[in-house]
Amino acid sequence: MKFLAITLIVHRPDPVTGVLKSTQDRFREVLDNALLAEELGFDGFGVGERHERPFISSSPTVVLSHVAALTRRIRLFTAVTTLSLLDPVRAYEDYATLDHLSGGRLDLIIGKGNGSAQRDLFHVTPEDQWERNAESYEVFRQIWRHDKVTAATRFRPELKDAEVWPRPYQRPVRVWHGSATSKESVDLAARYGDPLFSANVTHPVEPYAELVRHYRERWEHYGHDPADIAVGAGSAGVYVARTSQEARETYRPIFESNLDFQRRTGLPVVFETLEDFVERSSALIGSPQQVIDKVHRYHEQFGHSVLHLQADASGLTDTRHRDSLERFQAQVAPVLRKEIPDPPFAWGPVLPAAPAEEEPARA
């Protein structure tokens, strides 16, 4: 099993202290957490993309380029690239550049994104966002693979023997499809034989497991080998302590503050108590053995081989945050790496076996 540390770069007051860091300090914290993730042996570091409050993650390529300059080994993930909002040509240019600057350490997780404010900002409607996501991905995919592309598009000017530069380092980049609520993303991933990443951080396991099962069914429907399936899954929070009592005592004020925030801002409340949150959500809060058991319970439903944890302290003190991640890597990760298989592909740059195609491609 592989492990990612991921941040959406939420910028709001600390849920326990109420202190709001400056924007610059928050970005500095993201960079420090990326360095910590590499130091502790995480396999990947991810940055989300959001274009609305309370996030400041509108430019993941910029942030990941800085992370690439500071690190040497860790793979870099987007979580997610909101292709329904982006011009696929411009998105390709940014990510192909990042691919080179990182030495081929880039993986993409794509998705339509959510939130009405960012849809309004980019003039995307709920009715057309799925079609925009699919079209953008298909064009993006063709540009990455072919030196010239012709595409009859609805949501951007058509392409005719278009050349887009720079040509990429990885041939091709690995693209995961983020899945939270809809079968459209799942079907798109299965159609192209791409891995799936379940954004299972809001509800109990059942609706996400249903989507993963649908993905596996559609994968076989499209004629792909079931042995090639790769699934990733998220976690709603993490605090690994020496004992379950210590974990809950420490995490309780964080949970209660987040619960209050949900109620004040009109967000749906799924878990009314910390005990319910620890038991039925994907949060990894408890002793090392409890966390191992929780991941295995989810693996029974998902069959996943990649797991993401929050990169941010999210209300923990810096010391407790580091202690938790160190304990995870020392006492949890080795067991899971041994007991749960890795994805069915090499964890490194995707390089071509033969020269890239020269023929024009049509989308």
N, C-alpha and C positions, 0 to 999 in steps of 0.2 A: 504494500500500500504506500502511496505517496501523499505528502502533506503540504498544503499551501497555507500561507498567512495572507489574509485579504483585508483591504480597507476600502470603504466607500468614502472616506474623508468627510465624515460627519463633522460639522462645525457648529456645535451648540454648547451651552454650559455643561461642565462636568456634572454628571447626575448626582454625585454625592456632595462635592464641595461648592457647586454653583459657580465656579470660576470659569470664565470664557477666555480661552487663549486667543492671542492675536492670530490673524490669518497666517502671518509669516511663521509664528511659533508652531502653528498646527501643521504647516507643511514640513517644518523641521522635524517634528515628531514623526511624521510619515517616513521621512528618510532614515531617522534613527531606528524605527521599527523594521525597515527593510534590512538595515545592517545587522540588527539583532537576529532577524529570521535567518539570514545567511550564516551568521556566527553559530547559531544553535543547530543548524543542520536541516532546516526546512528545505523542501524540494522546489518550492515556487513562492513568489510574492506577487499578489494581485492588487490592482487599483481599479475601482469602479468608474463608471461614467454617469454622472447626473447633472442636470441643468436646472436645478431648482433648490430652494431651501430645504433642509439645513446643510446641503452638501456643497463642497468646493472642489469637486472632482470632475469639472467640465473638460479638462485637458489631460486625459490619462497618458497620451503619448509624450507630453512634456515631462510629466512626473516620472514615468517609466524610463525615459531617456536619462534623467538625472540618476535614477536608481542604477541603471545599466553602467554609468560611469563610476559609481561607487562600489559596485560589486563585481565578482568574477565568475561565480559558479551558478548561483540560483537562477531558475527560469522565471521569466516575467510574464504575467498574465493580465489580461483585461477582464473586468468583472462587473458589468459586461460592456462591450462596445455596442452602442445603441444604433445599429445600422438603419433602423426605420427613420431616424432623424438626420442621417448624414448622406452626403453625396458619396457614392461608393468610389468614385475616382479620387476625390480628395482624401478619403479615408485610406485608400490603398497607398497613396503617396506618403502619408504620415507613417503608416505602419511598416511599409517597406524600408523607409529610412531608419526607423527604430530597429528593425530586424538587422540591418547592417551594423548599426552602432552597438548593438548588444552581442554581436557575434553569433547570431542565430539562436538566441535564447528566448525568443518570443513565442508564446501561445496566445491565441485569441479565444475569448468566450464572447459570443455575440448574442444579441437579443433585441426585441422590439423596444425595450424600456417600458417604464410605467410612470404615471403621474401626469395629471392634466396640465400643470404649469409648463412643463417642458414640451408637451405636445403643442400647446398654444404658441410657445416661443418659436417653434419651427413650422407652424401651420400644418400640423399633422392631425388627422382626425381619428377617433376610435374605429371608424369604419374602414379607413384605408391603411392603418399602421401595419397590419399583418402583410398586406400586399407589398407595401414599401419595404418591409424587412426582407421578404423573400426576393424581390427584385434586386435590392441593393446587394444582398449576399450573392446572388447569381452573377451579377456584373463583377463584384469584387473578386469572386472566385475565378472568373475567366481572366481578369487582368493579371492576377497573380500567376496564372499558369501559362499565359500566351503572350508573345511579344506584340501582337496586333489583335485588336478586338473590334468586332462589329456587333452592336446590340441595339435592338428595337425596344426602347424603354418608354415607360409611361410617366415616370416621376422625375426624370432629368432629360436633358437633350440626348438624342440618339448618338451612338458611336459608330463611326465608319472607318475601319482600318486604323483605329486609334492606337497610338503608342503612348505608354505612360511610364514615367521614369521616377526613381531608379528601378531597374529590374531587381528582383528580390534576392536575398541571400539564401533563404530556405526555399526549396522547390518541392512541395509547397509548404507554407506555414500550416501548422495544425490548428483547426478551428473547432472549438466546442460550441454547442448550442445551449444557451441558458434556458431553463424551463421552470416556470413557476405555477402557471394556472391553465395553460391552454395546450390543446393537442396540435395546434399549427406549428409551433416551434419543434415539438417532438417529431412530427411527420417530416419537417424540413431536414432535420438531422438524419433521420433514418434514410430518407431518399438519397442523400449524398454519401451515406456511409460514414458520417462524422460522429464523434463522441458527444455525449449528452452530459450537462451539468445541472443537477437539480437544485434550485434555489429554495431549499426546504427549511426556511427560517421563520415562518410566520405561524404555521398550523401544525397539528400533529402529523404523524407520518402518512396516514392513509391516502389523502388526495395525491401526494407526491408519488407514492408507491404505485398508484393507479396509472399515472403518466409514464413512469418507468416501464411498467408492464406493457403499456401501449407502444412505447418506443421499441421494445424488443419484438413485439408482434409485427410492427411496420418494418423493422429492419429485415426480418425474414421475408416479408411480403415483397420487398424490393430486391430480394435475391442475394443478400449479403450473408457471409459466413457468421453464425452466432459467436464463434470463438474470437471474432475481431471486435466485439462490443466493448466499449469503455464507458463507464458511468462515474461521474463525480457527484459529491453531495456536500452540502454546507452544514454549518452549525450556528445556532442562534445565540451563542455566547460560550465563553470558556473560563473556567477557573478550576484548576487542578490543585487541590490542597492535600495535606497529609491525611485528613479524615473527612468524612462526609459532614460531620458537625461543624468543623472549621470552615468548610467550603460554603455551607448554607449561611452560617453566621456572618461571614464576610460579604457574601453576595446579596444578602437580603436588602440592605439599603439601596443597592443599585437597582434591584428588581422593583422595589417600591417606588423609586423615583421615576423609572421608565414607565411603570404602570400609570402613575399620575400624569406623566407627559402624554401618554396615549389618550387618557380621558379628557385632558384639557384641550387637546388639539383635534378631538373627534375621530381619532384612529380606532379601528375595531379592537376590542379587548378579547383575546382568545384565552389567555391563561390568567385567572383571577388571583391565584396565590403562587408563591414561590414554590411550594411543594408540587403543585400541578405543573408548573413550568419545568422544574427539574425532571419530573417523571415523564411527561408526555411530549415535551418539545425536543428539538434536536440539540438543545444546549448541553454542553459537556461540563457539568458542575458536580464535583464530588471528589472522592479519593481516586487514585490511579486505577484501582480495580473497577470501581463504578463506571469510570469513563470507558475503560476497555469493554465492559459489558454492554454499555449503551451503544457504542459503535458497532458491536457485533449484532445487536438487535436491529439496528438500521440496515446493516449489511444483509441480513436475512431478507429484508424487504426490497433493497435496491440492487444488491450485488455490486456495489460500487468499489472502485479501486483507488480513488482519489478523494481526499477529505480536506475541506478548508476550515480553518479556524480564524477568529477575529485577530487581526494584527494589532488592534488598538487596545489600550488599557480599559477604555469604556467604563470608567468609574473606579477601577482598581488603582491603588498607588503604583508608582513606577516599580517599586521593589516587589510588590505582590504580583504585578503583571509579569515581570521577568521570572520570578520564582515559579509561577504557574507554567510558563512556557518551558522553562528548564526541566521542571518535573515531568511535563508532557513528553519532552524529547528523551528524558532519561528512563522513565518508567512505563510510559504508555506506548510511544511510537515503536520501540523495538519489538514489543509483543505483537502489535498489529502488523508491522512489516513482516513478521515471521508467519502470522496466521492468515493474513489476507493477501492474495496475489497482487502484483503490480499490474498496471494497464498492459495490454497486449502489443506494446510498441516501445521502442527505445526512448528513454527520457533524455533527449538531446536534440541537436539541430537536425532538421529533416533535409537531407541533401539529395540531389538527383543522382540516379543511377546512370543516366544518359543526358546529353545536352538537351536543354529546354526546346520545346517545339517552336518552329518558325512560322508555321501556317497560321493564318488568321483564324480567330475563333468567333463563333456566333452565339450570342446569348438569347 
